[in-house]
Amino acid sequence: MSTTGFIFSNLNSNTLSLLTSDRTVAAIPFGCRYRLVDFALSNMVNSDITDINIIANYNFRSLVNHIGSGKDWDLARRSGGIKILSPGQEARQADAFVYSYRLEALRSIRDRINELTSDTVVLTDSDHLCNIDLSDVIAFHKANDAEATFVTVQSKIGDFTRDPQTALQSDAKGRVTDIVRSTGYDPDHPFVSIRIFVLSTEFLIRSLEEAVARNYHSFTNDIIMHSPERRRFYSYCFNDVVIPVTTFLDYYRANMLLTSDAAARNAILGKWERPIYTRVHNSPPTVYHDGCCVKDSLIADGCLIEGTVENSVLFRGVKVSRGAVVKNSILFGDTYVGSNSSLNCIVSDKNVVISDDQTLSGAGSTPFYIAKNKRI
């Protein structure tokens, strides 16, 4: 039987608010040529999931432009393919509102879910980046006749998050024996969800019916934590690199990690058998002028480099003028850096103009953000 994929596009908009004033989380640029949604999409496509739904809520114009017909992911199909679902809050629905939780989003599209013919559903957020073979997770799920399978990583001493995350305890076969919400390392619950879930379709439909009847809102707190079917919940431990992008600082550090850590970069982007697909642009190659200096950076096509770029991520169309120095920075598309300007720990949004002879600096723990279309 087939599997249907659902990707949540807007969760964590608040904690990524600097980058989501006019775009959804899924559409945030990443790694010089990708959007965050590309990783979840590619994981599904590489695992032969070709019926994919992206649940959008607001600010999704750039997401629609990026996805287009889905042809760059081989999803421009008559049957299945990719669909971007607007909130689905129809006039007849008394509970229509802008969602903040997964369960609210799923309730808003329950008509679509009730029509599914697949026996399995994969749910994933857009803000945990990894390169995972979901077909292995689905096979594990079916072999155990599971209702829900959580993709997890093993937590480590020193792990800490401001927001509670789902921590699990499981037996030797992976069957979940306890679930808690935790903000740090818990030796009694050593496996932490990375927000990829494989569910049986029947379990999902039953859960939505209960959510509507009881006015539940949170998938984890209201359904998972109190489900009578927890004896058929399983944990699939993923042992490769996972990069969370749940805050602005996470986002900055994740991009910097790709410039400095070849192993992490290859674990995410370097697997030839599971490539990360993105929208193809017909841009000219980047031009590196005589006298420029580029070190440990990711640079997209269509750029013009006359100055110095170190430990930075440059998206398409960026120009670094002669004498300019860009270090530890992320420059979105069509950013212009004037002559003899100096940038350090900067995140500039699209179409920013930085005039000649400017000096701008943030810090590794507090990068400085320049909003879209600003001129400095």
C-alpha positions as CSV (number, residue, x, y, z in Angstrom):
1,M,0.0,0.0,0.0
2,S,1.1,3.6,-0.6
3,T,2.0,6.4,1.8
4,T,0.8,10.0,1.9
5,G,3.1,12.8,3.1
6,F,2.0,15.9,5.0
7,I,4.5,18.8,5.6
8,F,3.7,21.6,8.1
9,S,4.9,24.9,6.7
10,N,4.2,27.4,9.5
11,L,5.1,25.9,12.9
12,N,7.7,27.9,14.8
13,S,6.9,31.1,12.9
14,N,7.1,33.0,16.1
15,T,10.5,31.9,17.1
16,L,11.8,32.5,13.6
17,S,9.9,35.8,13.3
18,L,12.8,37.9,11.9
19,L,12.7,35.6,8.8
20,T,8.9,35.0,8.6
21,S,7.5,38.5,8.4
22,D,6.6,37.9,4.7
23,R,7.3,34.2,4.2
24,T,6.4,30.9,5.8
25,V,9.0,28.8,7.7
26,A,9.1,26.3,4.9
27,A,10.1,29.0,2.4
28,I,13.1,30.3,4.4
29,P,16.3,30.2,2.3
30,F,19.0,27.9,3.5
31,G,22.5,26.8,2.5
32,C,22.9,29.2,-0.5
33,R,20.4,27.6,-2.8
34,Y,17.7,25.7,-0.9
35,R,14.5,26.5,1.1
36,L,13.8,24.6,4.3
37,V,11.0,22.7,2.7
38,D,13.4,21.1,0.2
39,F,14.7,18.8,2.8
40,A,11.4,17.3,3.9
41,L,10.2,17.2,0.3
42,S,13.4,15.4,-0.9
43,N,13.3,12.9,1.9
44,M,9.8,11.9,0.8
45,V,10.5,11.8,-2.9
46,N,13.7,9.8,-2.3
47,S,11.6,7.3,-0.3
48,D,9.1,6.9,-3.2
49,I,6.4,9.0,-1.5
50,T,4.8,10.9,-4.4
51,D,1.5,12.0,-2.9
52,I,2.6,15.0,-0.8
53,N,0.6,17.8,0.8
54,I,2.1,21.0,2.3
55,I,-0.2,22.5,4.9
56,A,0.2,26.3,4.6
57,N,-1.4,28.9,6.8
58,Y,-0.3,32.4,5.8
59,N,2.6,34.2,4.0
60,F,2.9,31.3,1.6
61,R,3.2,33.2,-1.7
62,S,7.0,32.7,-1.9
63,L,6.4,29.0,-1.0
64,V,4.0,28.7,-4.0
65,N,6.5,30.4,-6.3
66,H,9.2,28.1,-5.1
67,I,7.3,24.8,-5.5
68,G,5.6,25.8,-8.8
69,S,4.2,22.6,-10.5
70,G,6.6,20.4,-8.5
71,K,8.5,19.3,-11.6
72,D,11.9,19.9,-9.9
73,W,11.0,17.2,-7.4
74,D,9.4,15.0,-10.1
75,L,6.0,15.7,-8.6
76,A,4.2,17.2,-11.6
77,R,1.9,14.3,-11.9
78,R,-1.7,13.5,-12.9
79,S,-2.2,11.2,-9.9
80,G,-0.7,12.2,-6.5
81,G,2.0,14.8,-6.9
82,I,2.3,17.9,-4.7
83,K,-0.5,20.0,-3.3
84,I,-0.2,23.2,-1.2
85,L,-3.3,23.2,1.1
86,S,-4.4,26.6,2.3
87,P,-5.8,26.5,5.9
88,G,-8.9,24.7,4.6
89,Q,-11.0,26.7,6.9
90,E,-14.3,26.5,5.1
91,A,-17.2,28.8,5.8
92,R,-19.2,25.9,7.2
93,Q,-16.5,25.1,9.8
94,A,-17.3,26.5,13.2
95,D,-13.8,25.9,14.4
96,A,-12.0,27.9,11.7
97,F,-9.0,29.8,13.0
98,V,-5.3,30.3,12.3
99,Y,-3.5,27.2,13.6
100,S,-0.6,27.1,16.1
101,Y,-0.4,23.3,16.5
102,R,-0.2,20.3,14.3
103,L,-3.5,19.0,15.4
104,E,-5.2,22.3,14.6
105,A,-3.7,22.1,11.1
106,L,-4.8,18.5,10.6
107,R,-8.3,19.4,11.8
108,S,-8.5,22.1,9.2
109,I,-7.9,19.6,6.4
110,R,-9.8,16.6,7.8
111,D,-12.0,16.4,4.7
112,R,-8.8,15.7,2.7
113,I,-7.6,13.2,5.3
114,N,-10.9,11.3,5.3
115,E,-10.5,10.8,1.5
116,L,-7.0,9.0,1.8
117,T,-6.7,5.6,0.3
118,S,-3.1,5.0,1.6
119,D,-2.7,3.0,4.7
120,T,0.2,5.0,6.1
121,V,0.8,8.8,6.6
122,V,4.1,10.6,7.2
123,L,3.9,13.9,9.1
124,T,6.9,16.2,9.3
125,D,7.7,19.8,10.2
126,S,10.0,22.0,8.0
127,D,12.4,23.0,10.7
128,H,14.5,19.8,11.4
129,L,17.0,19.2,8.6
130,C,18.3,15.7,7.9
131,N,18.8,13.3,5.1
132,I,16.8,10.2,6.0
133,D,15.5,7.2,4.2
134,L,11.8,7.2,5.2
135,S,11.2,3.9,3.5
136,D,13.2,2.3,6.3
137,V,11.1,4.0,8.9
138,I,7.9,2.9,7.1
139,A,9.1,-0.7,6.9
140,F,9.9,-0.6,10.7
141,H,6.5,0.8,11.4
142,K,4.7,-1.9,9.4
143,A,6.9,-4.7,10.7
144,N,5.8,-3.8,14.2
145,D,2.1,-3.3,13.3
146,A,2.5,0.1,14.9
147,E,-0.1,2.8,15.2
148,A,2.5,5.6,15.5
149,T,6.3,5.6,15.0
150,F,8.4,8.5,16.1
151,V,11.7,9.3,14.4
152,T,14.0,10.1,17.3
153,V,17.7,10.9,18.1
154,Q,19.5,9.9,21.3
155,S,19.8,12.9,23.6
156,K,23.2,13.8,25.1
157,I,24.3,15.2,28.5
158,G,24.2,19.0,28.1
159,D,21.3,19.1,25.7
160,F,18.9,22.0,26.5
161,T,16.0,23.7,24.8
162,R,13.9,26.6,25.9
163,D,10.7,24.9,24.6
164,P,9.7,21.4,25.8
165,Q,10.3,18.6,23.4
166,T,8.9,15.1,23.3
167,A,11.2,12.6,25.1
168,L,10.6,8.9,25.0
169,Q,11.5,5.7,26.8
170,S,11.5,2.5,24.8
171,D,12.3,-1.2,25.2
172,A,14.9,-3.2,23.2
173,K,12.5,-3.6,20.3
174,G,11.7,0.1,20.1
175,R,8.3,-0.1,21.6
176,V,7.6,3.1,23.5
177,T,7.1,2.6,27.2
178,D,6.8,6.2,28.4
179,I,6.5,9.7,26.9
180,V,7.2,13.0,28.7
181,R,7.8,16.6,27.8
182,S,11.4,17.7,28.6
183,T,13.7,20.7,28.2
184,G,16.9,18.9,28.8
185,Y,18.8,15.6,29.0
186,D,16.7,13.0,30.8
187,P,18.5,9.6,31.2
188,D,15.2,7.9,31.9
189,H,13.8,9.2,28.5
190,P,16.9,9.2,26.3
191,F,15.2,9.5,22.9
192,V,14.0,12.8,21.6
193,S,11.5,13.2,18.7
194,I,12.7,15.1,15.6
195,R,9.1,15.8,14.6
196,I,8.9,13.2,11.9
197,F,5.9,10.8,12.5
198,V,4.7,7.7,10.7
199,L,1.1,6.9,11.5
200,S,-1.5,4.4,10.4
201,T,-4.2,6.3,8.5
202,E,-6.9,4.8,10.6
203,F,-5.2,6.0,13.8
204,L,-4.9,9.5,12.4
205,I,-8.6,9.6,11.4
206,R,-9.7,8.3,14.8
207,S,-7.5,10.8,16.5
208,L,-9.0,13.7,14.5
209,E,-12.5,12.5,15.3
210,E,-11.6,12.5,19.0
211,A,-10.0,15.9,18.7
212,V,-13.1,17.4,17.1
213,A,-15.4,15.8,19.7
214,R,-13.3,16.9,22.7
215,N,-12.0,20.2,21.2
216,Y,-8.3,19.1,21.4
217,H,-5.7,21.3,19.8
218,S,-2.3,19.7,20.5
219,F,-1.2,16.5,18.7
220,T,1.4,15.7,21.3
221,N,-0.2,16.9,24.5
222,D,-3.8,15.9,23.8
223,I,-3.5,12.8,21.5
224,I,-0.1,11.2,21.9
225,M,0.4,11.7,25.7
226,H,-3.0,10.3,26.5
227,S,-3.7,7.8,23.8
228,P,-5.0,4.4,25.0
229,E,-3.1,2.8,22.1
230,R,0.4,3.8,23.3
231,R,1.3,0.1,23.5
232,R,1.5,0.3,19.7
233,F,3.8,3.3,19.6
234,Y,7.4,2.8,18.5
235,S,10.6,4.8,18.4
236,Y,12.9,4.7,15.4
237,C,16.3,6.0,16.4
238,F,18.0,7.9,13.6
239,N,21.8,7.9,14.1
240,D,22.9,10.5,11.5
241,V,23.1,14.3,11.5
242,V,20.0,16.3,12.4
243,I,20.1,20.1,12.4
244,P,17.3,21.9,14.2
245,V,16.2,25.3,12.8
246,T,13.7,26.4,15.4
247,T,15.0,29.9,16.3
248,F,16.8,32.6,14.5
249,L,20.1,31.7,16.3
250,D,19.6,28.1,15.3
251,Y,19.2,29.2,11.7
252,Y,22.4,31.2,11.8
253,R,24.4,28.4,13.4
254,A,23.0,25.8,11.0
255,N,24.2,27.7,8.0
256,M,27.6,28.4,9.7
257,L,27.9,24.6,10.4
258,L,27.7,23.8,6.7
259,T,30.6,26.1,6.0
260,S,32.8,24.8,8.8
261,D,32.0,21.1,9.2
262,A,32.5,18.9,6.1
263,A,31.1,15.8,7.8
264,A,27.8,17.5,8.7
265,R,27.6,19.1,5.2
266,N,28.2,15.7,3.6
267,A,25.7,14.0,5.9
268,I,23.0,16.5,4.8
269,L,23.9,17.5,1.2
270,G,26.5,15.0,0.0
271,K,24.6,11.7,-0.3
272,W,24.4,10.9,-4.0
273,E,21.8,8.2,-3.5
274,R,19.5,10.7,-1.7
275,P,20.1,14.1,-3.2
276,I,18.4,17.2,-1.9
277,Y,16.3,18.7,-4.7
278,T,15.4,22.3,-5.1
279,R,14.0,24.7,-7.7
280,V,16.3,25.0,-10.7
281,H,17.3,28.6,-11.7
282,N,18.9,29.3,-15.1
283,S,21.5,31.7,-13.6
284,P,25.0,32.4,-15.0
285,P,28.0,31.1,-13.1
286,T,29.5,33.1,-10.3
287,V,32.3,35.5,-11.4
288,Y,35.4,35.6,-9.2
289,H,37.5,38.7,-10.1
290,D,41.3,38.9,-9.9
291,G,42.3,39.8,-6.4
292,C,39.2,38.3,-4.7
293,C,39.6,35.9,-1.7
294,V,37.1,33.2,-0.9
295,K,37.5,30.7,2.0
296,D,35.2,28.1,3.6
297,S,32.1,29.5,2.0
298,L,28.9,28.3,0.2
299,I,28.2,30.5,-2.8
300,A,25.4,30.1,-5.2
301,D,25.5,30.9,-8.9
302,G,24.9,34.3,-10.3
303,C,27.1,36.1,-7.8
304,L,29.9,38.6,-8.4
305,I,32.9,38.5,-6.0
306,E,35.5,41.2,-6.1
307,G,36.3,41.4,-2.4
308,T,36.9,38.9,0.4
309,V,34.4,36.3,1.6
310,E,35.1,33.9,4.5
311,N,33.0,31.4,6.4
312,S,29.8,32.8,4.8
313,V,26.8,31.7,2.8
314,L,25.9,33.7,-0.3
315,F,22.6,33.2,-2.2
316,R,22.0,34.0,-5.9
317,G,22.8,37.4,-7.3
318,V,24.9,38.7,-4.4
319,K,27.6,41.2,-5.3
320,V,30.6,41.8,-3.0
321,S,32.5,44.9,-4.3
322,R,36.2,45.5,-4.4
323,G,37.8,46.0,-1.0
324,A,34.7,44.7,0.8
325,V,35.1,42.0,3.5
326,V,32.3,39.5,4.4
327,K,32.9,37.1,7.3
328,N,30.6,34.7,9.2
329,S,27.6,36.1,7.4
330,I,24.5,35.0,5.4
331,L,23.5,37.2,2.5
332,F,20.2,36.4,0.8
333,G,19.5,36.9,-2.9
334,D,20.6,40.1,-4.6
335,T,22.3,41.6,-1.6
336,Y,24.8,44.3,-2.7
337,V,27.9,45.0,-0.5
338,G,29.6,48.3,-1.4
339,S,33.3,48.9,-1.8
340,N,35.5,48.8,1.3
341,S,32.5,47.8,3.6
342,S,33.0,45.2,6.3
343,L,30.4,42.7,7.5
344,N,30.8,40.2,10.3
345,C,28.0,38.0,11.7
346,I,25.3,39.6,9.5
347,V,22.2,38.0,8.1
348,S,20.8,40.2,5.3
349,D,17.5,39.5,3.7
350,K,16.7,39.8,0.0
351,N,17.5,42.9,-2.0
352,V,19.5,44.7,0.7
353,V,21.9,47.4,-0.3
354,I,24.9,48.2,1.9
355,S,26.7,51.3,0.7
356,D,30.4,51.9,0.4
357,D,32.6,52.2,3.5
358,Q,30.1,50.7,6.0
359,T,31.1,48.6,9.0
360,L,28.5,46.3,10.4
361,S,29.0,43.6,13.0
362,G,27.0,41.3,15.2
363,A,28.4,38.4,17.2
364,G,28.3,34.6,16.9
365,S,25.7,34.5,19.7
366,T,23.7,37.5,18.5
367,P,24.0,37.9,14.7
368,F,22.7,41.2,13.3
369,Y,19.7,41.0,10.9
370,I,19.0,43.4,8.1
371,A,15.4,43.3,6.8
372,K,14.4,42.8,3.2
373,N,14.8,45.8,0.8
374,K,16.7,47.9,3.4
375,R,19.4,50.3,2.3
376,I,22.3,51.1,4.7
